[in-house]
Every structure is written in structure tokens, then in C-alpha cells.
Amino acid sequence: MPIAKNHLVAVFGTSLIRKMFNEGTRLKAEHGEENVFDFSLGNPIVPPPPEFSEAIIRIMKEDIPGKHAYMTNSGYRETREFVARFLTEEQGVPLHMDNIVMTCGAGAALTLLFQAILNVGDNVVVSIPNFVVYKTYVENFGGELKTVPCQENFLLDLEAMEKAINRKTAAVLINSPNNPCGVIYPQEQIDALAELLERKSREYDRAIYLVSDEPYRQIVFDDYVVPPIFPSYKHSIIVSSYSKSLSIPGERIGWTAIHPEADEGDLIVKVMTTATTGLGFTNAPALMQRAIVEVNGKTVDPEIYRKKRDLLAGPLKEMGYDFILPHGTFYIFIKAPGGDDMKFVDILQNELILAVPGTGFNMPGYFRLSCCVEDDVIIRSLPGFKKAIEKTIEKN
């Protein structure tokens, strides 16, 4: 039986990241681990805050009835109450636990959400650069992901977005801070986007949801702030996870929060809660749900990633690499010298440096570096970066 075409597209895009990671494994075996500089994967290197490990140990020692049993598909009551209280303070809009669905990470949250809001033929609009698996999340339920260009500084191009929105648009999806470029959409853009969606919702007589994917919200630098979306637009939905903020991506714990005034918000929660079993998630991990309540909002220190960013960005800028310093995440998105991201990533690989082509994020001509590496790896990689850009300049 032939494989579905939409999944082949997802495999290609995702494989550009995993391919480089796998190449790293091969090169490390061939040249020695210390001689290969792997900037390909956004796998957090900072350990979880001590409160997380302490919470796990404490929970495991406690005699809790049904500690590892099934619970309501939407999650433990106390966990949803905790997330609702946290978001009420963060967003400035009162939330109730019934507005929250606990999920197996942000990816599962988006999958459940799109099952709830998409009819066959509907579309979701997203600005580039974007996480490639968004396309699969949408197409799994008969939808279409419509990508639109961004401004030169990676901010939203609202005119392009308006042209893309039509009567089949179910949602606009944003990711701020953005993977791969690290841009944070400012309050004035969120407000302008909200006004656009209000107008288009009236024009097409349907609520167009604003979905904000926010797993990097706590990884921000230089006094930048990620603005809340709930005060700006009532038909808004936030998905997030603790993968980056607690450095626990393998534990798969996240949530969805639906604005209390969102159109059919109660029904979205019910569909998502029911769909967890049908999609194989059933419920978010019990131990992790208990742990995040115990951790009580603690996060990793983003200053660690800010220092790594600067340790890499400063020398690269001096060498002539062209990029906008990221405001958040742990990535740097760089214009490929010579313009061809695939070719330049190959040149870097010849210097035993692994990067991800921008093609994997629907933005050819760039490449992404992940700062999830030890400082020593950054320092020792710099001569290779210098050789790569010099080789490209010589050829051109």
C-alpha cells in the first residue's frame, strides 16, 4: 500500500533536522565525538531546576491512591486548576480549570485542537519560517496549511496574511518566540492581527481562531516580553508545553488553554477531551501532571542560553555572517552565504559542523543553529565557521 503523500512531505521536512542529527552520530563515530560540532537539534542541554527532581522523588515516595491510574482525559483537577491560575495571572483574563486540557506535549495539543476545529477543506494560515510538522497536524484532519511570507525582520506581514485568509480559514497559527528565528511578535502586531481577525470573522460569519504555540515563552532575553494574546482577541487559544521551560522534552507534558469567551470554546474542550482516546493519547502522564503543580512555575534560567547565544553570535557577526539576534528560544537563524542553504550546510558539514537548512522551515536561503551545546563546542567550532564563509566568498 503506498504511503500517504502528506506524510511523505512531513518526513522530508522533519528529516532535514533528524538527518543532520543522524549525520552527527556517523561523523562522531568516524572522527571522534570531540571533533564534531552538532548544532542541529533543539534538545535542551540545561538540566531541569532542582525543584523538579525534588518533586518527582517526593511524589514517588508519597502514598497516593491511584497514583499511576487513569484520570479524567482532560487531566487532574488540581493540575488544571494550577494551570488556570497561572495563566490568569500571565494573560490578565480569568480562566477556569474547564478552559484547560492537559496534553502529551504541545504537538499533541495542536493535533487534538485541529481535530476539534477543522472540517475537510478548511485552512490554517501561518507565517514563515514555521515548524514543518504544522503541515501534518493540519492535513491529518483534511485541512490545508497556507504559508505566507514574513517581513524582512521576520515580523508578521499582515497584508500577506489578510490576502491568505478566506471563508475556509478556521485559524491563524503563530509561534512566538519563533522556532527557528527567535523573533517575538510585539504587542502592536498582536493587536493589529486581532483587529484583522475580528473583521474577517464578521465578513465570513465564522469565528477565525488565533492559535498561539508558545513552548518557548519562558526562554526570552534582553528584557523582551512575550505579550499575552487573550486580552486582545476572545477567539484565541494557547498551546504550550514544559519541554523547554523545564528542560523535560522526553516527558511529554503540555496543555491547551481556550479563551473563556471563545466561540464554541466549551465544545472545543469536549471534543479535545474525547479525542484523546481516539488518537491514542488517553491522558497526559500522571506523574508529570503532579510534578508541575509541585514545581509551581519554576523554570530553567534563560540567562544560560542568552550567554550561549552571545558566545556564538558575536564571533559569527565578526566573520561576516548576516542574521538578526534572536529575542528568545535557543536558536540563531542565519542567511546562508551564497544564498543556497543546502549547499552551505554541506560546506559546514565538511568542517564537521552540523546545521539545519532553512528549507526545512519553508524558508530557503537561511540555516538554523541550535545553542543547545556546551560552551566548549561553540568555541572550538569557530575556526570551522570561519573557513566555511571564506570558502563561499572565494567561490562567489
C-alpha positions as CSV (number, residue, x, y, z in Angstrom):
1,M,0.0,0.0,0.0
2,P,1.5,3.4,-1.0
3,I,2.3,5.8,1.8
4,A,0.1,8.9,2.1
5,K,1.7,11.9,0.2
6,N,1.1,14.4,3.0
7,H,3.2,12.1,5.4
8,L,6.0,11.9,2.8
9,V,6.1,15.7,2.8
10,A,6.4,15.7,6.6
11,V,9.1,13.1,6.6
12,F,11.1,15.2,4.1
13,G,10.9,18.3,6.2
14,T,11.4,16.7,9.6
15,S,14.2,14.6,8.2
16,L,16.3,17.7,7.4
17,I,16.6,18.1,11.2
18,R,16.9,14.4,12.0
19,K,19.1,13.8,9.0
20,M,21.7,16.2,10.4
21,F,21.4,14.7,13.9
22,N,22.0,11.2,12.4
23,E,24.9,12.6,10.3
24,G,26.3,13.8,13.6
25,T,26.2,10.3,15.0
26,R,28.0,9.0,12.0
27,L,30.6,11.7,12.0
28,K,31.3,11.3,15.7
29,A,31.9,7.6,15.2
30,E,34.3,8.4,12.3
31,H,36.1,11.5,13.7
32,G,35.6,11.3,17.4
33,E,32.8,13.0,19.4
34,E,35.0,15.8,20.5
35,N,35.8,16.8,16.9
36,V,32.2,17.1,15.6
37,F,30.1,20.3,16.3
38,D,26.4,19.4,16.3
39,F,24.1,22.5,16.2
40,S,21.2,20.6,14.6
41,L,18.8,19.6,17.3
42,G,16.9,21.8,19.8
43,N,17.4,19.3,22.6
44,P,17.7,21.3,25.9
45,I,21.1,21.0,27.5
46,V,20.3,22.8,30.7
47,P,19.2,20.4,33.5
48,P,15.8,20.8,35.0
49,P,15.6,23.1,38.0
50,P,16.3,21.2,41.3
51,E,12.7,21.7,42.4
52,F,11.6,19.3,39.5
53,S,13.7,16.4,40.7
54,E,12.8,17.0,44.3
55,A,9.1,17.0,43.3
56,I,9.5,13.7,41.4
57,I,11.2,12.0,44.4
58,R,8.6,13.4,46.9
59,I,5.7,12.2,44.8
60,M,7.1,8.7,44.3
61,K,7.6,8.3,48.0
62,E,4.1,9.5,48.9
63,D,1.3,7.1,49.4
64,I,-1.2,8.5,46.9
65,P,-4.2,6.3,46.0
66,G,-4.3,5.7,42.2
67,K,-1.0,7.4,41.8
68,H,-0.5,5.8,38.4
69,A,-4.1,5.2,37.4
70,Y,-6.2,6.7,34.6
71,M,-7.8,10.0,35.4
72,T,-10.3,12.3,33.5
73,N,-9.0,12.6,30.0
74,S,-8.6,16.3,30.3
75,G,-6.2,15.9,33.3
76,Y,-6.2,16.1,37.0
77,R,-8.5,18.7,38.5
78,E,-5.7,20.2,40.7
79,T,-3.3,20.4,37.7
80,R,-5.9,22.2,35.5
81,E,-6.7,24.5,38.4
82,F,-3.0,25.3,38.8
83,V,-2.5,26.0,35.0
84,A,-5.7,28.1,35.0
85,R,-4.4,30.2,38.0
86,F,-1.0,30.6,36.3
87,L,-2.5,31.7,33.0
88,T,-5.0,34.1,34.7
89,E,-2.0,36.0,36.1
90,E,0.0,35.8,32.9
91,Q,-2.8,36.6,30.4
92,G,-4.8,39.0,32.6
93,V,-8.0,37.2,31.7
94,P,-9.7,35.0,34.4
95,L,-9.6,31.3,33.5
96,H,-11.3,28.3,35.0
97,M,-10.0,24.7,35.0
98,D,-12.7,23.9,32.5
99,N,-10.8,26.1,30.0
100,I,-7.7,23.8,30.2
101,V,-6.9,20.4,28.6
102,M,-3.7,18.7,29.7
103,T,-1.9,17.0,26.8
104,C,1.2,14.9,25.9
105,G,3.2,18.0,24.9
106,A,2.4,20.9,22.6
107,G,2.4,18.6,19.5
108,A,-0.5,16.5,20.9
109,A,-2.3,19.8,21.9
110,L,-2.2,21.0,18.3
111,T,-3.3,17.7,17.0
112,L,-6.3,17.5,19.3
113,L,-7.2,21.1,18.6
114,F,-7.1,20.8,14.9
115,Q,-9.3,17.7,15.1
116,A,-11.8,19.8,17.1
117,I,-11.9,22.9,14.8
118,L,-11.2,21.7,11.3
119,N,-13.7,20.5,8.7
120,V,-12.4,18.9,5.5
121,G,-11.3,21.7,3.2
122,D,-10.7,24.3,5.9
123,N,-7.3,26.0,6.1
124,V,-4.9,27.3,8.7
125,V,-2.8,30.3,7.9
126,V,0.8,30.5,9.3
127,S,3.7,32.9,8.7
128,I,7.1,31.6,7.6
129,P,9.5,30.5,8.9
130,N,7.5,27.8,10.6
131,F,7.8,24.4,12.3
132,V,7.5,21.9,9.4
133,V,5.2,19.4,11.3
134,Y,2.4,22.0,11.4
135,K,1.5,20.9,7.9
136,T,1.0,17.3,9.1
137,Y,-1.1,18.4,12.2
138,V,-3.4,20.3,9.8
139,E,-3.6,17.8,7.0
140,N,-4.3,14.9,9.3
141,F,-7.9,16.2,9.5
142,G,-8.4,17.2,5.9
143,G,-7.2,20.8,6.3
144,E,-4.7,22.9,4.3
145,L,-1.8,24.8,5.8
146,K,-1.4,28.1,4.0
147,T,2.1,29.6,4.5
148,V,2.5,33.4,4.0
149,P,5.7,35.4,3.7
150,C,7.0,37.4,6.7
151,Q,8.6,40.8,6.8
152,E,12.4,41.0,6.3
153,N,12.8,41.2,10.0
154,F,10.7,38.1,10.5
155,L,7.7,40.0,11.9
156,L,4.2,39.2,10.6
157,D,3.3,40.6,7.2
158,L,-0.3,41.4,8.0
159,E,-1.2,42.4,4.4
160,A,0.0,39.0,3.1
161,M,-1.9,37.3,5.9
162,E,-5.1,39.2,5.0
163,K,-4.8,38.1,1.4
164,A,-4.4,34.5,2.5
165,I,-7.5,34.4,4.8
166,N,-10.7,33.4,3.2
167,R,-14.1,31.9,4.1
168,K,-12.5,28.5,4.6
169,T,-10.0,29.8,7.2
170,A,-10.5,28.2,10.5
171,A,-7.5,29.6,12.3
172,V,-4.3,31.7,12.1
173,L,-1.4,30.0,13.8
174,I,1.5,31.9,15.4
175,N,4.6,30.8,17.2
176,S,6.2,33.4,19.4
177,P,9.1,33.2,20.3
178,N,9.5,31.7,16.9
179,N,11.3,28.5,16.1
180,P,13.6,28.9,14.1
181,C,14.3,32.6,14.1
182,G,13.7,33.6,17.7
183,V,11.5,36.7,16.9
184,I,8.9,37.8,19.4
185,Y,5.8,39.3,17.9
186,P,5.2,42.7,19.7
187,Q,2.0,43.8,21.3
188,E,1.1,46.2,18.4
189,Q,1.3,43.3,15.9
190,I,-0.8,41.1,18.1
191,D,-3.4,43.9,18.4
192,A,-3.4,44.5,14.7
193,L,-3.7,40.8,14.0
194,A,-6.7,40.6,16.4
195,E,-8.4,43.5,14.6
196,L,-7.8,41.8,11.3
197,L,-9.3,38.5,12.6
198,E,-12.3,40.4,14.1
199,R,-13.0,42.0,10.8
200,K,-12.6,38.7,8.8
201,S,-14.7,36.8,11.3
202,R,-17.5,39.2,10.7
203,E,-17.0,39.2,6.9
204,Y,-17.2,35.4,6.7
205,D,-19.7,34.9,9.5
206,R,-17.4,32.4,11.4
207,A,-15.0,32.8,14.3
208,I,-11.5,32.6,13.0
209,Y,-9.4,31.3,15.9
210,L,-6.0,32.7,16.8
211,V,-3.8,29.8,17.9
212,S,-0.6,30.7,19.7
213,D,2.1,27.9,20.0
214,E,4.2,29.0,23.0
215,P,6.7,26.4,24.2
216,Y,9.5,29.0,24.2
217,R,7.6,31.7,26.1
218,Q,9.9,31.4,29.2
219,I,13.2,31.4,27.1
220,V,13.5,35.1,26.3
221,F,16.4,37.5,26.6
222,D,17.4,41.2,26.9
223,D,14.2,42.3,28.8
224,Y,12.0,41.3,25.9
225,V,8.4,40.2,26.9
226,V,6.1,37.9,25.1
227,P,2.8,39.8,25.0
228,P,-0.4,38.0,26.1
229,I,-2.9,37.3,23.4
230,F,-6.1,36.7,25.4
231,P,-6.7,40.4,26.2
232,S,-6.5,41.2,22.5
233,Y,-8.8,38.6,21.0
234,K,-11.5,36.5,22.5
235,H,-11.4,33.7,19.9
236,S,-7.9,32.8,20.9
237,I,-6.3,29.5,22.0
238,I,-2.9,28.9,23.5
239,V,-0.9,25.6,23.4
240,S,2.3,25.0,25.2
241,S,4.5,22.5,27.0
242,Y,7.1,22.3,29.7
243,S,9.7,20.8,27.3
244,K,11.8,23.9,27.1
245,S,10.9,25.8,30.3
246,L,11.7,22.8,32.5
247,S,14.1,21.0,30.1
248,I,12.0,17.8,30.0
249,P,11.1,17.3,26.4
250,G,11.1,13.5,26.8
251,E,8.4,13.6,29.5
252,R,5.7,14.9,27.0
253,I,3.6,17.2,29.2
254,G,1.7,20.2,27.9
255,W,-1.7,21.9,27.8
256,T,-4.2,23.8,25.8
257,A,-6.0,26.9,27.1
258,I,-9.1,28.2,25.4
259,H,-10.2,31.8,26.0
260,P,-13.3,31.6,28.2
261,E,-15.3,33.7,25.7
262,A,-14.1,31.9,22.5
263,D,-16.8,30.8,20.2
264,E,-17.8,27.2,21.0
265,G,-15.0,27.1,23.5
266,D,-16.8,24.6,25.7
267,L,-17.4,22.3,22.7
268,I,-13.7,22.5,21.7
269,V,-12.8,21.3,25.2
270,K,-15.3,18.4,25.0
271,V,-14.1,17.3,21.5
272,M,-10.4,17.5,22.5
273,T,-11.1,15.6,25.7
274,T,-13.0,12.8,23.8
275,A,-10.4,12.7,21.0
276,T,-7.5,11.9,23.4
277,T,-8.5,8.3,23.4
278,G,-9.2,8.0,19.7
279,L,-5.8,9.5,18.9
280,G,-4.0,7.2,21.3
281,F,-3.0,9.8,23.9
282,T,-5.8,8.9,26.5
283,N,-4.4,11.3,29.1
284,A,-1.2,13.3,29.8
285,P,1.3,11.5,32.0
286,A,0.1,11.3,35.6
287,L,3.4,11.8,37.3
288,M,4.2,14.8,35.2
289,Q,0.8,16.4,35.9
290,R,1.5,16.1,39.7
291,A,5.1,17.3,39.3
292,I,4.3,20.6,37.5
293,V,2.0,21.6,40.3
294,E,4.8,20.9,42.9
295,V,7.3,22.9,40.8
296,N,4.9,25.8,41.0
297,G,6.1,27.9,38.0
298,K,9.9,27.4,38.4
299,T,11.8,27.3,35.1
300,V,15.3,26.9,33.8
301,D,17.4,30.1,33.8
302,P,17.2,31.6,30.3
303,E,20.4,33.6,31.0
304,I,22.3,30.4,30.4
305,Y,21.0,30.2,26.8
306,R,21.5,34.0,26.4
307,K,25.2,33.6,27.2
308,K,25.5,30.7,24.7
309,R,23.7,32.8,22.1
310,D,26.2,35.7,22.6
311,L,29.2,33.4,22.7
312,L,28.3,32.1,19.2
313,A,26.6,35.2,17.7
314,G,29.4,37.7,18.4
315,P,32.2,35.9,16.5
316,L,29.9,34.9,13.7
317,K,28.9,38.5,13.2
318,E,32.6,39.5,13.1
319,M,33.2,36.8,10.4
320,G,30.5,38.4,8.2
321,Y,27.5,36.2,8.9
322,D,24.2,38.0,8.5
323,F,21.4,37.5,11.0
324,I,19.0,39.2,13.4
325,L,19.9,38.5,17.0
326,P,17.1,36.3,18.4
327,H,15.0,37.6,21.2
328,G,14.1,34.2,22.5
329,T,14.4,30.4,22.0
330,F,17.8,28.8,21.8
331,Y,18.3,29.1,18.0
332,I,20.0,31.5,15.6
333,F,18.6,31.8,12.1
334,I,21.3,32.9,9.7
335,K,21.4,34.0,6.0
336,A,23.3,31.3,4.1
337,P,26.4,32.9,2.5
338,G,26.0,32.4,-1.3
339,G,22.2,32.1,-0.9
340,D,21.9,28.3,-1.1
341,D,21.1,26.9,2.3
342,M,21.5,23.3,1.2
343,K,24.9,23.9,-0.3
344,F,26.2,25.9,2.6
345,V,25.1,23.4,5.1
346,D,27.1,20.8,3.1
347,I,30.1,23.2,3.3
348,L,29.7,23.4,7.1
349,Q,29.5,19.6,7.3
350,N,32.8,19.4,5.6
351,E,34.1,21.4,8.6
352,L,32.3,18.8,10.8
353,I,29.7,21.4,11.8
354,L,26.0,20.3,11.6
355,A,23.3,22.9,10.9
356,V,19.7,22.7,9.6
357,P,18.8,24.2,6.2
358,G,16.1,26.9,6.3
359,T,14.3,24.8,3.6
360,G,13.1,22.6,6.5
361,F,11.2,25.6,7.8
362,N,9.8,26.8,4.5
363,M,12.4,29.5,4.2
364,P,15.3,28.6,1.9
365,G,18.4,30.8,1.9
366,Y,18.8,30.5,5.7
367,F,20.1,27.9,8.1
368,R,19.4,27.3,11.8
369,L,21.9,26.7,14.6
370,S,20.8,25.4,18.0
371,C,22.7,26.7,21.0
372,C,21.9,23.5,23.0
373,V,25.6,22.6,23.2
374,E,28.4,23.1,25.7
375,D,30.3,26.4,25.6
376,D,33.5,24.4,24.6
377,V,31.7,23.1,21.5
378,I,30.9,26.7,20.4
379,I,34.4,27.9,21.0
380,R,36.1,25.0,19.1
381,S,33.7,25.3,16.2
382,L,34.5,28.9,15.4
383,P,37.5,28.1,13.1
384,G,35.3,25.9,11.0
385,F,32.6,28.6,10.6
386,K,35.4,31.0,9.5
387,K,36.7,28.5,6.9
388,A,33.2,27.9,5.6
389,I,32.3,31.5,5.0
390,E,35.7,32.2,3.5
391,K,35.4,29.3,1.1
392,T,32.0,30.6,0.0
393,I,33.2,34.1,-0.5
394,E,36.1,32.9,-2.6
395,K,33.8,30.9,-4.9
396,N,31.5,33.8,-5.4
